[in-house]
């Protein structure tokens, strides 16, 4: 099965009904909500990631951090995608080269949540 390339206009066999444009968009939205939802009380119901949960997977450099999150989310992808994810961590909000400083909560809260969202939006994650 090729993502976004159904065998005919009817789509895939109903056993694979989970993959269509509406559900793919919803899966991306779930990934976004999971990555961006911030709570201070861990007893709050729902799916979310705390800063402390994220910090456990953050390493001293972008390469190790990306690899740790890919492993945690059980995603295998090509080298170009890994490089793009590393570049994301090393860029500012405008895409200009920057420094990855994993010691601050602000970086973890923004860049690492963004990294989780990007990984969860990869076709390899969706097909896993």
C-alpha positions as CSV (number, residue, x, y, z in Angstrom):
1,X,0.0,0.0,0.0
2,X,1.4,3.4,-1.0
3,X,0.3,6.3,1.2
4,X,-2.1,8.6,-0.8
5,X,-2.1,6.2,-3.8
6,X,-5.2,4.0,-3.5
7,X,-5.5,1.2,-6.0
8,X,-8.6,2.8,-7.7
9,X,-11.1,5.6,-7.1
10,X,-12.9,3.5,-4.6
11,X,-9.9,3.6,-2.3
12,X,-8.4,0.7,-0.3
13,X,-10.1,-2.5,0.8
14,X,-12.4,-1.8,3.7
15,X,-10.0,-3.6,6.0
16,X,-7.8,-0.5,5.5
17,X,-10.6,2.0,6.0
18,X,-8.6,3.9,8.6
19,X,-6.6,5.6,5.9
20,X,-8.5,8.3,4.0
21,X,-8.0,12.1,3.7
22,X,-10.4,13.0,6.5
23,X,-9.0,10.5,9.0
24,X,-5.4,11.4,8.0
25,X,-6.1,15.0,8.8
26,X,-7.7,14.0,12.1
27,X,-4.6,11.9,12.9
28,X,-2.4,14.9,12.3
29,X,-4.7,17.0,14.5
30,X,-4.5,14.4,17.3
31,X,-0.7,14.5,17.0
32,X,-0.7,18.2,17.3
33,X,-3.0,18.3,20.3
34,X,-1.0,15.6,22.0
35,X,2.2,17.6,21.5
36,X,1.0,21.0,22.3
37,X,-1.4,20.4,25.3
38,X,0.3,21.8,28.4
39,X,-1.0,21.0,31.9
40,X,0.6,21.6,35.3
41,X,-1.4,19.0,37.2
42,X,-0.4,15.4,36.1
43,X,-3.8,14.2,37.4
44,X,-5.6,16.1,34.6
45,X,-7.5,13.6,32.3
46,X,-6.5,13.4,28.7
47,X,-3.4,12.8,26.6
48,X,-0.5,15.3,27.1
49,X,3.2,15.5,27.6
50,X,4.7,17.3,30.6
51,X,8.1,19.1,30.4
52,X,9.5,16.4,32.7
53,X,8.4,13.6,30.4
54,X,9.9,15.4,27.4
55,X,13.1,16.1,29.3
56,X,13.8,12.4,29.8
57,X,14.3,12.0,26.0
58,X,16.3,15.2,25.4
59,X,20.0,14.7,24.9
60,X,23.0,17.0,24.7
61,X,22.8,17.5,20.9
62,X,20.2,17.4,18.1
63,X,21.4,14.1,16.6
64,X,21.0,12.2,19.9
65,X,17.8,13.9,20.7
66,X,16.2,13.1,17.3
67,X,17.3,9.5,17.5
68,X,16.0,9.2,21.0
69,X,12.5,10.5,20.1
70,X,12.4,8.4,16.9
71,X,13.2,5.3,19.0
72,X,10.7,6.2,21.7
73,X,8.0,6.7,19.0
74,X,9.1,3.5,17.2
75,X,9.7,5.3,13.9
76,X,12.3,4.3,11.3
77,X,12.9,6.9,8.5
78,X,15.5,7.8,5.9
79,X,18.6,9.8,6.6
80,X,17.3,12.9,4.8
81,X,14.3,13.1,7.1
82,X,16.5,12.6,10.2
83,X,18.7,15.4,8.9
84,X,15.7,17.7,8.4
85,X,14.5,17.0,12.0
86,X,18.0,17.8,13.3
87,X,18.0,21.0,11.3
88,X,14.6,21.9,12.8
89,X,16.1,21.7,16.3
90,X,19.0,23.9,15.3
91,X,17.0,26.7,13.7
92,X,15.1,29.7,15.0
93,X,11.5,30.5,14.4
94,X,12.3,32.0,11.0
95,X,14.3,28.9,9.9
96,X,17.7,30.6,10.3
97,X,20.5,28.5,11.8
98,X,20.6,28.7,15.5
99,X,21.9,26.9,18.6
100,X,20.2,24.0,20.2
101,X,20.2,24.6,24.0
102,X,18.4,21.6,25.6
103,X,18.9,22.9,29.1
104,X,16.1,25.5,29.1
105,X,12.4,24.7,29.7
106,X,11.5,27.2,26.9
107,X,13.4,25.1,24.3
108,X,11.9,21.9,25.6
109,X,8.4,23.4,25.6
110,X,8.6,24.8,22.1
111,X,11.2,22.9,20.0
112,X,10.8,19.5,21.5
113,X,7.0,19.6,21.4
114,X,7.4,20.7,17.7
115,X,9.8,17.8,17.1
116,X,7.2,15.3,18.6
117,X,4.5,16.8,16.4
118,X,6.7,16.5,13.3
119,X,7.6,12.9,14.0
120,X,4.0,12.0,14.6
121,X,3.0,13.6,11.3
122,X,5.5,11.5,9.3
123,X,4.1,8.9,7.0
124,X,6.3,6.3,8.7
125,X,4.6,7.1,12.0
126,X,1.1,6.9,10.4
127,X,1.8,3.5,8.8
128,X,3.5,2.1,12.0
